[in-house]
Amino acid sequence: MSENLLRHEKSPYLLQHAENPVHWRAWGREALQEAQRLDKPILLSVGYAACHWCHVMAHESFEDDGVAAVMNEGFVNIKVDREERPEIDQLYMQALHSLGEQGGWPLTMFLTPDGKPFWGGTYFPKEPRYGRPGFVQVLTEISRLYREERGRVEHNTAAIAEALAPKAPEGKPQLDPRIIAAAGERLLQAFDPVNGSLNGAPKFPQCSILELLEHAGHATGEKRMLGALHHTLRQICRGGINDHIGGGFARYAVDERWLVPHFEKMLYDNAQLVELLTRTYLRSGEPVFRRAVEETVDWLLREMIAEGGAFAASLDADSEGEEGKFYVWSLDEVTEVLGDEAPLFARAYDITEGGNFEGHNIPNRLGDPFPGLPGEEALLDRMRHRLFARREERVRPGRDDKVLADWNGLMIAALADAAMTFERPDWLEAAFRAYRFISDAVSRETRLGHSYRDGALVFPGIAGDHAAMARAALHLREATGAQAFLGDAARWLDHLHAHHWVEGFGYVMAADDADDVTMRIRSAADDAVPNANGLAAEAMIRLYHATGEGRWLERADRLFEVLTPAIMQNPFAHASLVAALDLRIGALQIVVVGPEGPERDELERVARSVADPNLVLQVIGAGHELPAGHPANGKASDGAPQAFVCRGTTCSLPLQDPAALREALENPQAVR
């Protein structure tokens, strides 16, 4: 076979390469079998649609007939969309790390015909530069080594396999709950006091780390921790990483001030930020956080709705072949749009003649009070709307509209929380539409797939799909009170346990029946998204509190037990698990019971005003009861709406007055 076979794929990233002169194949058994039949090494190239350096390498090398000829002659060339097949990306990225190389995308790995890695890197320039060899040089030497020095190749594959093999932990450390406070203190020492987040550049939101700081602050009552969290989020909201014209957050900032974004927008970053900013607004009441949530959700519902009401994966960093071109401004264009009002906008948003980034301007509020006086902000808002209308005339960045179950699960949970906090039933409806599409279309016989686009489903799903969607179901249940969500969460967590559990480790990304995964990597560390083990632990604890079924708590405790060595060795890499541990120890349960009506609504409103990340809220209507083992079961005094505040096995007396509920939440001694 010689032609490029990607034109039959559904992934937008793979389709970007469908017309390359390279004879690409998609990952799968057929491609591996072809390599074995031809006895050729595999050139594996992993990237994603919004990846800037992936585009650069494609333009330089994959679209070049000469480079393609070398690739086609010496290799079976396989393209992988890392978002569509994250378990493949994880395996070969860890292989690269085992070689002592820093990871990134595009990931370029060389494999034996049966898929064993023996060498690799990331971006290779076509010609030698940046201290890296030229890509054709690399191809020629790797091809020669495979033909003439097979022993060296086999030595490398064996060494990498040894490095990737699971290692038994040394000793049996105990999971000390004090790790939560200790991790918070260590984070404070590493935080940038001026710009927030961890010191240095580039700066990623790293929401799992920020959430760990939030949990530590609540667990200890240490205001410095919550202060550092709030300061970080203010800087993120004020900086250029926040799209002040159209809403939504970029992937990260290349500088330490949050000014210059890497302009791609990812669904998972925005999901985690919406959830964290919602709680931060509840805690602080600062308008900057509410505004960021509202503008991000506006962007989401305007630009990121994909098939069936689910959410698309990402927006590209590039347009017209240039990173960030869609988002930057000149002072002349701002003046053309705003006329006499332009100087006010320019002062507020750092728009200058010389520009604040390579001769262009990235709107930001880092040097200006944000938000300012209400009247001035209203005027600036009108200007932003006019600039938005002008920007809509530009060539837009590409959109990767595939639907990923795990990323959608993160956004559904965040949107459900934000909908209830800001009393936006339209947001809740959007969350439910996405949820229903994932559960109906991105599944087979009640088990989830991972990626869906235009009728094509990547199945089976990964661990994160089932964990994130179970968690989303529980957040929707807390928002709506609908019992059906509990059944969905239980079913997905059971599938997770049946197909991803590895005794002595926990949950691995690849399913046990994924027949084209050559090795199931074991890692509980968070990446840009929380690890499935952390998401699953949270979901199981919440499901236990909602149902009283002990098996969920037993599974969560077993998960903490087997992952204790990893957590204690590096709590920051396992931040989502540490946050789940805090939920296990310190869940704050608020139960609102009684018939629907204004009285129950007021109690709910007070309950939903709590910013504790360990809040577990249950609204129980007529005809439903709490689980038999719940500490508030059977304590309702009459048919009137009332609330209970429970910590551990102890609950408050029935509270019918919203003011009394608020006092109980502010005074732990009220729980007796």
C-alpha positions as CSV (number, residue, x, y, z in Angstrom):
1,M,0.0,0.0,0.0
2,S,1.3,3.4,-0.8
3,E,-1.4,6.1,-0.6
4,N,-2.2,8.3,2.3
5,L,-5.1,6.6,4.1
6,L,-6.0,9.5,6.5
7,R,-8.7,10.9,4.2
8,H,-11.0,8.2,5.5
9,E,-10.6,9.3,9.1
10,K,-12.9,11.6,11.2
11,S,-10.3,13.3,13.4
12,P,-9.7,16.9,12.3
13,Y,-6.0,16.5,13.1
14,L,-5.6,13.5,11.0
15,L,-7.6,15.1,8.2
16,Q,-5.1,18.0,8.3
17,H,-2.6,15.5,7.0
18,A,-4.8,13.7,4.5
19,E,-3.2,15.4,1.5
20,N,0.4,15.1,2.7
21,P,2.7,13.2,0.3
22,V,3.6,11.1,3.3
23,H,1.9,7.7,3.2
24,W,0.2,8.1,6.6
25,R,-1.8,5.4,8.3
26,A,-3.9,5.8,11.4
27,W,-2.9,3.8,14.5
28,G,-4.3,0.3,14.6
29,R,-3.7,-3.4,14.1
30,E,-3.6,-3.0,10.3
31,A,-0.8,-0.5,10.4
32,L,1.2,-2.6,12.8
33,Q,0.7,-5.7,10.7
34,E,1.9,-3.8,7.6
35,A,5.1,-2.8,9.3
36,Q,5.7,-6.4,10.3
37,R,5.0,-7.7,6.8
38,L,7.4,-5.2,5.3
39,D,9.9,-5.4,8.2
40,K,10.1,-1.7,8.4
41,P,10.4,0.5,11.5
42,I,7.5,2.7,12.4
43,L,7.7,6.4,12.4
44,L,5.0,7.5,14.9
45,S,4.0,11.1,14.8
46,V,1.6,12.3,17.6
47,G,0.0,15.7,17.7
48,Y,-3.4,17.5,17.9
49,A,-5.3,20.0,15.8
50,A,-4.6,23.1,17.9
51,C,-0.8,22.4,18.2
52,H,1.3,25.2,16.8
53,W,4.6,23.3,16.5
54,C,2.7,20.4,14.9
55,H,1.7,22.7,12.2
56,V,5.3,24.0,11.8
57,M,6.7,20.5,11.4
58,A,3.9,19.6,9.0
59,H,4.6,22.6,6.7
60,E,8.4,22.1,6.8
61,S,8.6,18.4,6.4
62,F,5.4,16.5,5.9
63,E,4.3,18.7,3.0
64,D,7.7,18.4,1.4
65,D,7.9,15.8,-1.4
66,G,11.6,15.1,-0.7
67,V,11.2,14.5,3.0
68,A,8.1,12.4,2.3
69,A,10.0,10.2,-0.1
70,V,12.6,9.4,2.6
71,M,9.8,8.7,5.1
72,N,7.9,6.5,2.7
73,E,11.0,4.5,1.6
74,G,12.3,3.7,5.1
75,F,9.3,3.6,7.4
76,V,5.6,2.7,7.9
77,N,4.3,6.2,8.9
78,I,1.6,6.4,11.5
79,K,-0.3,9.5,12.6
80,V,-2.0,9.7,16.0
81,D,-4.3,12.4,17.3
82,R,-3.3,12.5,21.0
83,E,-6.7,13.7,22.0
84,E,-8.4,10.8,20.2
85,R,-6.0,8.2,21.4
86,P,-4.5,9.5,24.7
87,E,-3.5,6.0,25.8
88,I,-1.2,5.7,22.8
89,D,0.2,9.1,23.4
90,Q,0.8,8.3,27.1
91,L,2.7,5.1,26.3
92,Y,5.1,6.7,23.9
93,M,5.5,10.0,25.8
94,Q,6.6,8.0,28.8
95,A,9.0,6.1,26.5
96,L,10.5,9.4,25.4
97,H,10.8,10.5,29.1
98,S,12.7,7.2,29.8
99,L,15.3,8.3,27.2
100,G,15.9,11.5,29.3
101,E,14.1,13.7,26.8
102,Q,11.6,16.4,27.7
103,G,8.1,15.7,26.3
104,G,6.0,17.8,24.0
105,W,4.1,17.8,20.7
106,P,4.6,16.9,18.0
107,L,5.9,13.7,19.5
108,T,8.1,11.8,17.1
109,M,8.9,8.2,18.0
110,F,10.6,5.4,16.2
111,L,9.2,1.9,16.9
112,T,10.0,-1.6,15.9
113,P,7.3,-3.2,13.6
114,D,5.6,-4.7,16.7
115,G,5.3,-1.2,18.3
116,K,8.2,-1.2,20.7
117,P,9.9,2.2,21.0
118,F,13.6,2.5,20.5
119,W,14.3,6.3,20.0
120,G,12.5,9.6,19.6
121,G,12.1,13.3,20.1
122,T,9.5,16.0,19.6
123,Y,9.8,18.7,16.9
124,F,12.6,18.2,14.4
125,P,13.4,21.1,12.0
126,K,13.7,20.2,8.4
127,E,17.3,21.6,8.4
128,P,19.7,21.4,11.3
129,R,19.0,24.3,13.7
130,Y,18.0,25.1,17.3
131,G,20.7,22.7,18.3
132,R,18.8,19.8,16.7
133,P,19.7,17.6,13.7
134,G,17.7,18.0,10.5
135,F,14.8,15.7,10.1
136,V,16.1,14.0,7.0
137,Q,19.4,13.3,8.8
138,V,17.5,11.7,11.6
139,L,15.4,9.6,9.2
140,T,18.4,8.4,7.3
141,E,20.4,7.4,10.4
142,I,17.4,5.6,12.0
143,S,16.7,3.7,8.8
144,R,20.4,2.7,8.6
145,L,20.5,1.6,12.2
146,Y,17.5,-0.6,11.8
147,R,18.9,-2.3,8.7
148,E,22.5,-2.6,9.8
149,E,22.7,-2.5,13.6
150,R,19.6,-4.3,14.7
151,G,21.4,-5.2,18.0
152,R,21.5,-1.6,19.1
153,V,17.8,-1.2,18.3
154,E,17.0,-4.3,20.4
155,H,19.2,-3.0,23.2
156,N,17.2,0.2,23.3
157,T,13.8,-1.4,23.1
158,A,14.8,-3.7,26.1
159,A,16.1,-0.7,28.1
160,I,12.9,1.3,27.5
161,A,10.7,-1.7,28.3
162,E,12.5,-2.1,31.6
163,A,12.1,1.6,32.4
164,L,8.4,1.4,31.6
165,A,7.7,-1.8,33.5
166,P,5.8,-1.2,36.8
167,K,7.9,-1.1,39.9
168,A,6.8,-2.4,43.3
169,P,6.8,0.4,45.8
170,E,9.5,0.3,48.5
171,G,8.1,-0.2,51.9
172,K,4.5,0.4,52.9
173,P,4.1,4.0,54.0
174,Q,0.9,5.1,55.7
175,L,-1.3,7.7,54.1
176,D,-1.0,10.6,56.6
177,P,-3.8,13.1,56.3
178,R,-1.4,15.8,57.3
179,I,-0.1,15.6,53.8
180,I,-2.8,18.0,52.8
181,A,-1.6,20.8,55.0
182,A,2.0,20.0,54.3
183,A,1.5,20.2,50.6
184,G,-0.3,23.5,51.0
185,E,2.7,25.0,52.9
186,R,5.2,23.7,50.4
187,L,3.1,25.2,47.5
188,L,3.1,28.6,49.2
189,Q,6.9,28.5,49.4
190,A,7.1,27.8,45.6
191,F,4.5,30.4,44.6
192,D,5.3,33.6,42.8
193,P,4.2,36.4,45.2
194,V,3.9,39.0,42.4
195,N,2.3,37.1,39.6
196,G,0.8,34.1,41.4
197,S,1.1,30.3,40.6
198,L,4.5,28.6,40.6
199,N,7.6,30.7,40.0
200,G,9.0,31.2,36.6
201,A,7.7,30.8,33.0
202,P,5.9,29.5,31.1
203,K,2.9,29.7,33.4
204,F,0.1,27.1,33.1
205,P,-3.1,27.4,35.1
206,Q,-2.4,24.0,36.6
207,C,-5.9,23.8,38.1
208,S,-5.2,20.5,40.0
209,I,-2.4,22.3,41.9
210,L,-4.6,25.3,42.5
211,E,-7.4,23.1,43.8
212,L,-5.0,21.3,46.1
213,L,-4.1,24.7,47.5
214,E,-7.8,25.5,48.0
215,H,-8.3,22.2,49.8
216,A,-5.3,22.9,52.1
217,G,-6.6,26.3,52.8
218,H,-10.0,25.0,53.9
219,A,-8.5,22.1,55.8
220,T,-6.2,24.3,57.9
221,G,-8.1,27.6,57.9
222,E,-4.8,29.2,56.6
223,K,-5.8,32.4,54.9
224,R,-2.4,32.7,53.2
225,M,-3.2,29.7,51.1
226,L,-6.6,31.0,49.9
227,G,-5.0,34.4,49.5
228,A,-2.4,33.0,47.1
229,L,-5.1,31.1,45.2
230,H,-7.2,34.2,44.8
231,H,-4.2,36.3,43.7
232,T,-3.3,33.7,41.1
233,L,-6.8,33.6,39.7
234,R,-7.0,37.4,39.6
235,Q,-3.8,37.6,37.6
236,I,-5.0,34.9,35.2
237,C,-8.3,36.8,34.7
238,R,-6.5,40.2,34.2
239,G,-3.8,38.8,31.9
240,G,-3.7,38.2,28.2
241,I,-4.3,34.5,28.7
242,N,-7.9,35.6,29.2
243,D,-9.5,36.6,25.9
244,H,-10.9,39.9,27.0
245,I,-12.7,40.5,23.7
246,G,-14.3,37.1,23.1
247,G,-14.1,35.2,26.4
248,G,-12.4,31.9,27.2
249,F,-8.8,31.2,28.4
250,A,-5.8,30.2,26.3
251,R,-3.7,27.1,27.1
252,Y,-0.9,28.9,29.0
253,A,1.2,32.0,29.1
254,V,4.8,31.9,27.7
255,D,5.9,34.7,30.1
256,E,5.7,34.9,33.9
257,R,3.1,37.7,33.9
258,W,0.3,35.9,32.2
259,L,0.5,38.4,29.3
260,V,1.4,36.4,26.2
261,P,-0.7,33.3,25.7
262,H,0.0,30.3,23.6
263,F,-3.2,31.1,21.8
264,E,-4.9,27.7,21.5
265,K,-8.1,27.3,23.6
266,M,-8.7,23.9,25.1
267,L,-12.0,22.7,26.5
268,Y,-10.4,21.0,29.6
269,D,-8.6,24.2,30.7
270,N,-11.8,26.3,30.5
271,A,-13.8,23.6,32.3
272,Q,-11.5,23.5,35.3
273,L,-11.2,27.2,35.4
274,V,-15.0,27.7,35.4
275,E,-15.4,25.3,38.3
276,L,-12.6,26.9,40.3
277,L,-13.6,30.5,39.5
278,T,-17.2,29.8,40.5
279,R,-16.2,28.6,44.0
280,T,-13.7,31.5,44.3
281,Y,-16.5,34.0,43.5
282,L,-18.7,32.4,46.2
283,R,-15.8,32.8,48.7
284,S,-14.8,36.3,47.8
285,G,-17.7,38.0,46.1
286,E,-15.2,39.7,43.7
287,P,-16.8,40.7,40.4
288,V,-13.7,39.8,38.5
289,F,-14.4,36.1,39.0
290,R,-18.0,36.3,38.2
291,R,-17.2,38.2,35.0
292,A,-14.6,35.6,34.0
293,V,-17.1,32.8,34.4
294,E,-19.9,34.5,32.5
295,E,-17.6,35.4,29.6
296,T,-16.1,32.0,29.4
297,V,-19.5,30.3,29.4
298,D,-20.7,32.8,26.8
299,W,-17.7,31.8,24.6
300,L,-18.4,28.1,25.2
301,L,-22.0,28.3,24.1
302,R,-21.3,30.6,21.2
303,E,-18.2,28.9,19.7
304,M,-17.8,25.4,21.2
305,I,-21.1,23.7,20.6
306,A,-20.5,20.5,18.5
307,E,-22.8,17.7,17.4
308,G,-25.8,17.0,19.6
309,G,-25.1,19.9,21.9
310,A,-21.9,18.4,23.2
311,F,-18.7,20.5,23.4
312,A,-15.9,20.7,20.9
313,A,-12.3,19.9,21.9
314,S,-10.3,23.0,21.0
315,L,-9.7,26.1,18.9
316,D,-6.4,26.4,17.1
317,A,-3.6,28.8,18.0
318,D,-3.1,29.7,14.3
319,S,-5.0,31.4,11.6
320,E,-3.7,32.2,8.2
321,G,-0.6,30.3,9.1
322,E,0.3,32.7,12.0
323,E,0.0,32.0,15.7
324,G,-2.3,34.5,17.5
325,K,-3.2,36.5,14.4
326,F,-6.9,36.3,15.1
327,Y,-6.5,37.8,18.6
328,V,-4.0,40.6,18.4
329,W,-4.6,44.3,17.6
330,S,-2.8,47.4,16.4
331,L,-3.6,50.8,17.9
332,D,-4.6,52.0,14.5
333,E,-7.3,49.3,14.2
334,V,-8.6,50.0,17.7
335,T,-8.8,53.7,16.8
336,E,-10.6,53.0,13.6
337,V,-13.3,51.0,15.4
338,L,-13.7,53.1,18.5
339,G,-12.9,56.6,17.3
340,D,-12.6,59.2,20.0
341,E,-13.2,56.6,22.7
342,A,-10.1,54.7,21.7
343,P,-7.7,56.4,24.2
344,L,-9.8,55.2,27.2
345,F,-9.8,51.7,25.9
346,A,-6.1,51.8,25.1
347,R,-5.2,52.9,28.6
348,A,-7.3,50.3,30.2
349,Y,-6.3,47.4,27.9
350,D,-2.6,48.2,27.4
351,I,-2.9,49.1,23.7
352,T,0.1,51.1,22.4
353,E,1.7,52.2,19.2
354,G,4.6,49.9,19.6
355,G,2.6,47.0,21.0
356,N,3.1,44.8,24.0
357,F,4.0,41.7,22.0
358,E,6.2,41.5,19.0
359,G,4.8,44.8,17.6
360,H,1.2,43.8,18.3
361,N,-1.1,44.3,21.2
362,I,-2.7,41.6,23.4
363,P,-5.6,43.2,25.3
364,N,-5.0,42.8,29.1
365,R,-5.8,44.5,32.4
366,L,-2.5,43.7,34.2
367,G,-1.6,47.4,34.6
368,D,-5.1,48.7,35.3
369,P,-7.7,48.2,38.1
370,F,-9.9,45.4,36.9
371,P,-12.8,45.8,37.1
372,G,-12.9,49.5,37.6
373,L,-15.8,51.8,38.4
374,P,-19.2,50.5,37.2
375,G,-19.8,53.4,34.8
376,E,-16.4,53.1,33.2
377,E,-16.7,49.3,32.9
378,A,-20.0,49.6,31.2
379,L,-18.5,52.0,28.7
380,L,-15.5,49.7,28.2
381,D,-17.9,46.7,27.7
382,R,-19.6,48.5,24.9
383,M,-16.2,49.1,23.3
384,R,-15.3,45.5,23.7
385,H,-18.5,44.5,21.9
386,R,-17.6,46.7,19.0
387,L,-14.1,45.3,18.8
388,F,-15.6,41.8,19.0
389,A,-17.8,42.6,16.0
390,R,-14.7,43.7,14.0
391,R,-12.8,40.6,15.0
392,E,-15.6,38.4,13.8
393,E,-14.7,39.6,10.2
394,R,-11.2,38.1,10.5
395,V,-10.3,34.6,9.3
396,R,-11.0,32.4,12.3
397,P,-8.7,29.8,13.8
398,G,-9.6,26.2,13.1
399,R,-11.9,24.3,15.4
400,D,-11.4,20.7,16.4
401,D,-15.0,19.6,16.7
402,K,-14.6,16.1,17.9
403,V,-16.4,15.3,21.1
404,L,-14.3,13.8,23.9
405,A,-16.2,12.1,26.7
406,D,-13.7,12.9,29.5
407,W,-13.3,16.6,28.6
408,N,-17.1,17.0,28.2
409,G,-17.5,15.4,31.6
410,L,-15.2,18.1,33.1
411,M,-17.2,20.9,31.5
412,I,-20.6,19.4,32.3
413,A,-19.7,19.3,36.0
414,A,-18.4,22.8,36.0
415,L,-21.3,24.2,34.0
416,A,-23.8,22.5,36.4
417,D,-22.1,24.1,39.4
418,A,-21.9,27.6,37.7
419,A,-25.6,27.3,36.6
420,M,-26.7,26.9,40.2
421,T,-24.4,29.5,41.7
422,F,-25.4,32.2,39.2
423,E,-29.0,31.0,38.8
424,R,-28.7,30.4,35.1
425,P,-31.1,27.6,34.0
426,D,-30.0,28.0,30.4
427,W,-26.5,26.9,31.5
428,L,-27.9,23.9,33.3
429,E,-29.9,23.0,30.2
430,A,-26.7,23.2,28.1
431,A,-24.9,20.9,30.6
432,F,-27.7,18.4,30.4
433,R,-27.8,18.4,26.5
434,A,-24.1,17.7,26.4
435,Y,-24.5,15.0,29.1
436,R,-27.3,13.3,27.2
437,F,-25.4,13.2,23.9
438,I,-22.4,11.7,25.6
439,S,-24.4,9.1,27.4
440,D,-26.5,8.2,24.3
441,A,-24.1,8.7,21.3
442,V,-20.6,8.4,22.7
443,S,-21.3,4.9,24.1
444,R,-22.1,1.3,23.2
445,E,-24.5,-0.7,25.3
446,T,-24.1,1.7,28.3
447,R,-20.2,1.7,28.2
448,L,-18.5,4.9,27.1
449,G,-16.3,5.4,24.1
450,H,-13.7,8.2,24.1
451,S,-14.0,10.3,20.9
452,Y,-16.9,10.9,18.6
453,R,-17.2,12.8,15.3
454,D,-19.6,12.5,12.5
455,G,-20.8,9.1,13.5
456,A,-17.4,7.6,14.1
457,L,-16.8,6.4,17.7
458,V,-13.4,5.5,19.2
459,F,-14.2,2.6,21.4
460,P,-13.5,1.4,24.1
461,G,-13.2,4.6,26.2
462,I,-10.3,5.4,28.5
463,A,-10.5,5.4,32.3
464,G,-11.0,9.2,32.4
465,D,-14.1,9.0,30.3
466,H,-15.9,6.9,32.8
467,A,-14.5,8.7,35.9
468,A,-15.2,12.2,34.5
469,M,-18.7,11.3,33.3
470,A,-19.6,9.6,36.6
471,R,-18.5,12.8,38.4
472,A,-20.5,14.9,36.0
473,A,-23.6,12.8,36.7
474,L,-23.2,13.4,40.4
475,H,-22.7,17.2,39.9
476,L,-25.9,17.2,37.9
477,R,-27.7,15.2,40.6
478,E,-26.6,17.8,43.1
479,A,-27.9,20.6,40.8
480,T,-31.2,19.0,40.0
481,G,-32.0,16.4,42.6
482,A,-32.8,13.9,39.9
483,Q,-32.2,10.4,41.1
484,A,-31.5,8.9,37.6
485,F,-28.1,10.4,37.6
486,L,-27.0,8.1,40.4
487,G,-27.7,5.1,38.3
488,D,-25.6,6.5,35.5
489,A,-22.7,7.2,37.8
490,A,-22.8,3.7,39.3
491,R,-22.9,2.0,35.9
492,W,-19.9,4.0,34.6
493,L,-17.9,3.4,37.8
494,D,-18.6,-0.3,37.6
495,H,-17.4,-0.3,34.0
496,L,-14.3,1.5,35.1
497,H,-13.6,-1.1,37.8
498,A,-14.3,-4.0,35.4
499,H,-12.1,-2.9,32.6
500,H,-9.4,-0.6,34.1
501,W,-8.6,-1.8,37.6
502,V,-5.2,-3.4,38.1
503,E,-4.8,-5.0,41.5
504,G,-2.0,-3.4,43.5
505,F,-2.1,-0.2,41.4
506,G,-5.5,1.3,40.7
507,Y,-7.0,2.4,37.4
508,V,-5.0,2.5,34.2
509,M,-5.9,4.6,31.2
510,A,-6.3,1.8,28.6
511,A,-9.1,-0.7,28.9
512,D,-8.2,-4.4,29.2
513,D,-9.9,-5.1,25.9
514,A,-8.2,-2.3,23.9
515,D,-6.6,-4.7,21.4
516,D,-4.2,-2.3,19.8
517,V,-2.4,-1.0,22.9
518,T,0.9,-2.7,23.2
519,M,1.5,-1.8,26.9
520,R,-0.9,-0.5,29.6
521,I,1.0,2.2,31.3
522,R,0.4,2.7,35.0
523,S,0.4,6.3,36.1
524,A,-1.8,8.1,38.7
525,A,-0.2,11.5,38.1
526,D,-2.3,14.4,36.9
527,D,-1.6,15.9,33.5
528,A,-3.3,18.9,32.0
529,V,-6.5,17.1,33.2
530,P,-6.9,15.4,36.5
531,N,-5.9,11.8,36.5
532,A,-8.8,9.2,36.3
533,N,-7.8,7.9,39.8
534,G,-8.4,11.2,41.4
535,L,-11.7,11.8,39.5
536,A,-12.9,8.3,40.4
537,A,-12.0,8.7,44.0
538,E,-14.1,11.9,44.2
539,A,-17.0,10.3,42.3
540,M,-17.1,7.2,44.5
541,I,-17.0,9.2,47.7
542,R,-19.9,11.4,46.5
543,L,-21.8,8.4,45.3
544,Y,-21.4,6.8,48.7
545,H,-22.9,9.8,50.4
546,A,-25.8,9.9,48.0
547,T,-26.6,6.2,48.1
548,G,-25.2,4.8,51.4
549,E,-23.7,1.9,49.4
550,G,-20.6,0.8,51.2
551,R,-18.9,-0.7,48.2
552,W,-18.2,2.8,46.8
553,L,-16.4,3.9,50.0
554,E,-14.5,0.6,50.1
555,R,-13.3,1.1,46.5
556,A,-12.2,4.6,47.2
557,D,-10.3,3.5,50.4
558,R,-8.6,0.7,48.5
559,L,-7.6,3.2,45.8
560,F,-6.0,5.4,48.5
561,E,-4.3,2.4,50.0
562,V,-2.6,1.1,46.8
563,L,-1.6,4.6,45.7
564,T,-0.3,5.8,49.1
565,P,3.4,5.4,48.1
566,A,2.9,7.6,45.0
567,I,0.9,10.2,46.9
568,M,3.4,10.5,49.8
569,Q,6.3,10.6,47.5
570,N,4.9,13.4,45.3
571,P,1.6,14.9,46.4
572,F,1.8,17.7,43.8
573,A,1.8,15.3,40.9
574,H,-1.2,13.5,42.5
575,A,-3.0,16.7,43.5
576,S,-6.5,15.4,42.4
577,L,-6.0,12.3,44.7
578,V,-5.0,14.5,47.6
579,A,-8.1,16.7,47.0
580,A,-10.2,13.5,47.0
581,L,-8.6,12.4,50.3
582,D,-9.6,15.7,51.8
583,L,-13.2,15.1,50.6
584,R,-13.0,11.6,52.2
585,I,-11.9,13.1,55.5
586,G,-13.8,16.3,55.6
587,A,-17.0,16.1,53.6
588,L,-19.4,18.9,54.5
589,Q,-22.9,17.4,53.8
590,I,-25.9,19.7,53.5
591,V,-29.2,18.0,53.2
592,V,-32.3,20.0,52.2
593,V,-35.6,18.1,52.5
594,G,-39.2,18.9,52.0
595,P,-41.7,19.8,49.3
596,E,-40.8,22.3,46.5
597,G,-41.7,25.9,47.2
598,P,-40.2,29.2,48.2
599,E,-39.2,28.0,51.7
600,R,-37.1,25.2,50.3
601,D,-35.7,27.4,47.6
602,E,-34.4,29.8,50.2
603,L,-32.7,27.0,52.1
604,E,-31.2,25.7,48.9
605,R,-29.9,29.2,48.0
606,V,-28.0,29.4,51.3
607,A,-26.6,25.9,50.9
608,R,-25.4,26.7,47.4
609,S,-23.6,29.8,48.6
610,V,-21.0,27.6,50.4
611,A,-17.6,27.7,48.8
612,D,-16.2,24.7,50.5
613,P,-14.7,22.3,47.9
614,N,-15.8,19.4,50.1
615,L,-19.5,20.3,49.9
616,V,-21.8,17.4,49.2
617,L,-25.4,18.8,48.7
618,Q,-28.5,16.7,48.6
619,V,-32.0,18.1,47.9
620,I,-34.6,15.5,48.8
621,G,-38.1,16.0,47.6
622,A,-41.4,14.4,48.5
623,G,-41.4,10.7,48.0
624,H,-37.6,10.2,48.4
625,E,-35.6,9.4,51.5
626,L,-32.0,9.6,52.5
627,P,-30.0,6.3,52.6
628,A,-30.5,4.2,55.7
629,G,-27.0,4.8,56.9
630,H,-27.0,8.6,56.4
631,P,-26.6,10.5,59.7
632,A,-29.6,12.7,58.9
633,N,-31.9,9.8,58.0
634,G,-35.2,9.9,59.9
635,K,-34.5,13.2,61.6
636,A,-36.9,15.4,59.7
637,S,-39.4,16.7,62.3
638,D,-42.4,17.4,60.0
639,G,-43.4,18.0,56.4
640,A,-42.0,21.6,56.3
641,P,-38.8,22.2,54.3
642,Q,-35.7,22.0,56.5
643,A,-32.0,21.5,56.3
644,F,-29.3,19.6,58.1
645,V,-25.6,20.3,58.2
646,C,-23.6,17.1,58.7
647,R,-19.9,16.5,59.3
648,G,-18.8,12.9,59.6
649,T,-21.5,11.0,61.5
650,T,-22.9,14.1,63.3
651,C,-25.6,16.4,62.0
652,S,-27.2,19.6,63.2
653,L,-30.8,19.8,64.4
654,P,-33.4,20.4,61.7
655,L,-33.0,24.0,60.5
656,Q,-36.1,25.7,58.9
657,D,-34.9,29.3,59.0
658,P,-32.3,30.2,56.2
659,A,-30.6,32.5,58.8
660,A,-30.2,29.5,61.2
661,L,-28.7,27.5,58.3
662,R,-26.3,30.2,57.5
663,E,-25.2,30.4,61.2
664,A,-24.7,26.6,61.3
665,L,-22.5,26.7,58.3
666,E,-20.4,29.6,59.7
667,N,-20.2,28.0,63.2
668,P,-19.0,24.4,63.2
669,Q,-20.1,24.1,66.9
670,A,-23.7,24.3,65.7
671,V,-23.3,20.7,64.4
672,R,-24.0,18.5,67.4
